[in-house]
């Protein structure tokens, strides 16, 4: 990082001041710029304002139990509005159902209290490394590039001609390579109005998306099925 570059920003959403200060101190000591919010209702407005100014965070550390809007609701809204923004959930509730629920809502990781601040820093670095893979060239030597402003996907410069739903599906999976998305998670991204659709609808869209990618790359498969679970974007090594 040069002297003109701003360190990566991490938003800490935590209503316990001691925990927030401790995590912020360790993040700052590891080269991050922490920002703390202690009320759930402040999160979405702050994200809107900072992202519009080009100063949004690289990652959100999100407590489950918050005054105002709770962490699970916030995680769902963040994932719907900013699919590429990584979220790590912090919580004192260690029940397995809570852990699964948090991940199903789109959290990239989940840390239970009490935790070591060093562990939090390590998890932040690991999640950021994974999220940054989506923006790097395909390791097989060919590029699949998203033009998010034009809602286009280009394979080696060739426009795949995706529909809006197909583009959204590919975008969600490419921003988290290797991560398995259930059909329910993909439906949430496909249809923001929460309409009721069947799992076969997701399968149909994925099938069409795969066919369009195969027309450009007939010998490669980057969208993989995980039997009984869902789908993932997996660039070939």
C-alpha positions, 0 to 999 in steps of 0.5 A: 500500500502506498502512502496515498492509498487508504487502508481497507475500511471495516465497519464494526456493528456492536453495541458492547463498547469494550468489545468494539474498542478491542476489535477496532484496536486490533484491526487498526494495528493490522492495517485496517481502518475501523468504524464503529456503529452501536445501533442497528438502525444506523447501519443501512443509512451509513452504508448508503452514504459512504458507498455513494461517496466511494468510501464504503467498507471492505467488510462488515463485522455484524453483531447478531443482537443489536438495539433497533434493527437486529443483525439477521435482518441487517445481514439479509438487507446487506446481501440483497442490496450489496451482494459483493460486500462481505459480512462476518457475524458476531454473536453470543448465541451459539445454538446450531440453528442460529449459526446455520440461519446466519450463514443461510442469510448470506453471512460469509463467516460466523464467530461466536463470543467470547472470541480472540481479537486476533482470531477476528483479524485472521477471519477478516483477512481470510474472507477478504482474500476469498472475496478478492478472488472474484475480481481476479483473472480466471486462473485457467488463463481466460477471463469471465468479466462482469460489466455491472453497469451494462449488466453484461457478462463477457467471456474472452470479450464475447458478450454472453447475452444474459438476461437480467436474472441470469446476470444476477445469478452469475454475479452472486456466485462470481463474487464468492467463488467456491461458496455453495449457494442454496436454491433459496439463497439464489431465489432471494437474489433473482427476485427482490420482490420475494415472489414465490417461485419453485426450485425448478425455476432456479434450476431452469435459469442455471441451465440456461446460464450454463448453456450460454457460457458453454457456447463461449467455453465448450470445454469448460464448466465453471458453474458446478452442481452440488447434489442436494445443496445447490450451485457454486462458481468454481473457476478451473485451476 
